[in-house]
Amino acid sequence: MAEEDLNDQQELFEHYRYVVDPGQSLLRIDKYLSARIENVSRTRIQDAANAGNILVNNSPVKPNYRVKPSDVVQIVLPNPPREIELIAEDIPVRIVYEDDDVIVVNKAPGMVVHPAYGNYSGTLVNALMWHFRDLPLFSSGELRPGLVHRIDKNTSGLLVIAKNEFALNRLSKQFYDRTTGRRYLALVWGVPDPAEGTITGHVGRNLRDRKIMQVFPDGSQGKPAITHYRVIEDFGYVSLVECRLETGRTHQIRVHFSHIRHPLFNDDEYGGDRILKGTTYAKYQQFIRNCLALLPRQALHAKSLAFDHPVTGERLSFDSELPDDMEQVIQKWRIYTSGRSITEQD
């Protein structure tokens, strides 16, 4: 699972709900729904049912399920109902892999994944709508066509996007069932102890600032969140950490590491954008300022991605290089650590 599955998250949003009339005779659910939803084919409904996105009385059903009086029928999808109009824009996208059903992209830092209030253009979705303007899924008017997960604007790395409805439903089910595999690399302040471990704690909206998240260790609010980590390189004052997520809550990696007092380097929302470890030496202070300027975002990259192809079932795995800004700062830390004086290390 990944941070911020829709996903982040990984909740499914209700798009339609019907309560079957008391006088309704037994009828296949694909027929029942196709007669009630405008501009949706029976095939699309069947695909949604096969992917587990049609529920009856809170349980997934297949297309041949026969509705009964008083059944509660829901269609749930990984994206919320449409909120704003989308505009196709000719924006370059780095495509790592593509076939008839899916594409994998390596998102650059600074690019928002999908339009929302305050970011109506310049997003990955705007770019995909241009590149795939001839595909039905990308001309349907959906707010997040093809998206099954996302990463923050200032997080870089790999994302998989569906190119058709069937692939969208199948991939959504994988993220919901937590059968995908993704790993992140993060540069964090300090060195977590132990060097390999697991961070737990429900994640929900911050009680004072709804734009950020917070950890609720007692589980009183939020949703369960589990982050496995392993220190890859120890630079003394910061460390390079590999993260593997069991859940994909919004800002999960960022808020979990902040919770254990190791916020991500230059994460301005979770306290990592100031000098938290090190010495008072002017040379060190300037070194940190140079690093913060070189990497003007949280040091987080979605490095690897694995999932089952929605049509063939083949397990696909992808890996990506660190973006230049993060690579340069890590290299600067390697050089600094190797040349540090004994006095500075005390």
N, C-alpha and C positions, 0 to 999 in steps of 0.2 A: 504494500500500500504506500501511498505517497502523501506528502503534506498537501493539504488543501485539495483533496478530491472533492468533486462536486457533489473537488471533491468532497479536493481536499481534503471532515465533512462526509462524503459518501452517503448522505441522506438522499432519499428519493422524494421528489415533489409531486404532489397530487395535481393532475391536470383535469381529470374528469371523475365525477362520482355520480352513480345512479343507484337508486333503491328500486328494486324490481317490484312492479305493481302486484298486488295480491291476486289479481285475476290472470296473471301471465302464465301461459302454457310453457312447457319445457321447450327451450330453444337454444341452439348452439350460441355460445357467447360471441363468437366472431360475427354471426349474423345479427345478434342483438345489438352489438355496438356499431356495426357499419350502418345500421338503419338510424342511428341516433347522432352520429358525429359527422358533420359536414366535411366534404373534401378529404376524407380519409378512406382509403381502399380497404377491402377485406384482407388483402395480403399484408398490408402494414399492421393491421390488428393482429393477424396470425403471428407475424414476426415478433410483435411486442409480447404476445402471450408466451411464445416459445422461449423468449429471453427472460421470462419471469416478471414482466412489467405490468401484467394485469392480475389484480387481486380480487378474490371474492371472499368476503368476510375475513379479510386480512391474510389470506393464504393465496399463493400463486396458483393459477389454473392454466390448463392447456386450451388451445382453440376449440376443441370439441366438447369442452365442459358445457353442460346444459343449465342455463339459469333457472332458478326456482323462485317462486313468490317470496318477497322480502329479502332476497339476497342483496348485499351491499357490494356493488361493483366499483372498483377504482382502477384508473390508469395512472401509474406512477412512472416518472421519468427523471433522469439525473439533472435536468435543468429546470429552473422555475418557469412558470408561464411567461410568455413574451411581455416585456415591459416597455421597450423602446424600439424605434425603427432602426434597422441596420443598413449601413451603406457600404457597398463594395469599394475597396481602395487598393490601388496598385502599389503594394508594399512588398519589398523583398522578404522572402521566408527561406530559412535554411532547412531544406528537406533532407533528412537522413535516409529515409526509406519510403517507398510508395508502391502500392499495387492497386488493384481495382476496388479494394475494400477499406484500406487504412493508409494513413500516412503517419510517419514519425518525424517530428520537427525538433530542432535544437533552438529553443527560444533564447534570444539575446536578452541580457539584463536591460531593464528600462522599458520593455514592451509589456503593456497590459494584455492579459489573455482575452478578455471579452468586454464588450461595451457595458458600461454601467453609469450611473449618475456621476458626472464629473469626468468621465472618459468615454465620450461618444464615438471617437474616431481614433485611428492610428493603432488599433488593437490587432492581435493575432486573428481574431474572427473576421474583422474587416478585410484583412489580407487574404484569408482563406476564401472568403466570399468572392473575391476577384479571381483568384486562381482557379476556383472550382465553380464558376458562375453557371456552367452548363449542367451541373449535377442537381437533381431535384432537391436533395437535402439542403443545399446551400442557397436555394432560391425559394425556400418554403416560408420564410419570414420568422423562423424560430430564432429566439434570442441567442442561443449558443449552439448553432448547428454543428453536430459532430463531436462536441466536447463531452468527455466523460470524467475529466479531472482538470485541475489547473494548478499553476504555481504563481506566486506573487509577482508583481510588476518587477521588483528588483531582485528576484531570484532567477537564475539562468538554468537552462537544461532541457531535458527531454520530455516531450509530451506526445501521446498518441491521439490521433483524431480519426473518427469514423467518416467514411465517405458515402455511406448509405444507411438507410434505416435499420436494416438487418444487423449490420456490423455495429451500429450504435447500441442496439439493444443487447447484443452479445457481450460487447466490451463493458457496458454498464453493469451487467450482471457479474462479470469478473471482479470489477472494483468493489461492488457491493459485497461479494463473497470473500474478498481479500485473497484472491488467488494470483494477483499480479505481483511482480517483484520489482522494487525500485530502491536504489540507494543514492544517498546524498553525500556530498562532502561539505563540511562546514569548518570555518576557522573560528574558534571560540576563545574567549579570554580565560586564561588559566589552564590547568590540566585536570580534567575530571578524575576523581579518585572514587572507585577503582578505575583503571584504564579501560576496562570493558564492562559494560553493565546495561541496565535497563531503567528508564525513567517512566514512572507511571503518575497518574493524576488526571482527573477529569478536566477537560478544557472547555471553557465557555466564554461568553462576552464579559469583558471587564465591567465591573459594577459601576465604575465612575466614568469610563471612556468606552463607548460602544464600538469605537473603531479598532480597538485592539482586544486581545484575548487575555485570560488569566487562568491559572491553575487552581482548582478546587480540590485539595488533597482529600477532604472528607467525602467527596462525591455528592455534595449537597446540590450542586448545579453543574451545568455543562454535560459533556458526554465522555465516556471512557476513552483514554488515549494512552498508547504504549509506544515508546521510542527505545529501540535498541541502539547502542553506540559502541564504537571502538576507537581508541586513540591511534592514529596512524603515525603522526609525527609530534614529538614533544619539543616545543621551542622555549620552554620555561615559563614565559609570561603569556603565551598563547599556545594553542595546539590545534593540529589538523585532525578532525574527527570524521569518521564514517558513520552515517546514520541509516538505520533500516527501520521502517515504520510498520507496525501492525495495523494502525488506524491512520486515518488521513484527515485529522481535524484542521480547521483553519489556523495557520501560523504555528502548527504543532511543534516543529523543531525549535523555532525561535522562542516560543513561550516556555517550552520544557527546559531548555538550557538556561534561560533567564531564571527560571524557578530554582534551579540548583546552583545559582550564582556563577554561571559560566555563560553569560550572554554572547551572542554571535558578534564577531568583530564588526564594528561600525553599524550595528543595528540601532537606528535612532529611535525606534518605537519601544525597544525593550532594554534600553540602557547600555548598549554596547558601543556608543559613539563617543566615548570619552576614555581617558587612560585609567584603566582599572587595576592593572598589574605593572610591576616594574620598579624602576628607580627614579630618583629625582634629578639625575644627571641631565643637563641641558641637551647633551648629544642624544640621549635616549628619548627625551620628550620631543625633540625635533624629528627623530626617526619615526615615532608614532604618528606625528602630524603628517609627515610625508606619506606614510602608508594609508592613512585615512583619506588623504586627498587622491591617492592613486586608485583607491577602491571606495568610491562614494556610494556605497550600498551595503546591505548585510552580506557577509561572506558566505553565501549558500548557493550550491549548484546541484541540480538533479542530474547525477552523473550516469546512472544506468537504469535501464527499463526492460522488463520482460513481461510477456503476456502470451496467451494462446491465441493464434490467429482465429478470428471469429468464423471463418468459413472452413479452412482446412484443419484447424485444431492444432497445427504445428506450433511448438513453443518458439517464439521469436525473442531474441535477446539483443540489446543494443547498448553501446557504451559511448561516452563522449569525452572530449578533452575539456579541461578547465578553460574558462574564458580568460582572455589576456589579463584583465585587471586582477583577478584572483590569483592567477599563476604568478604574476609579477610580485605581488605582495608576499606570497608564500616563499618565493625565491629570495626576496629581501630578508625575510626572517631566517632563512637558512644561512645566508651570508652573515647576518648580524650575530646569530647564535654561535657560529663557528669562530667568529673573531672577537667575541666578548671577552673582556678582561676578567681575571679572577675577582677583582674588586667589584665589578658591576654585577657579578653573579651572586654576591652576598646580599 
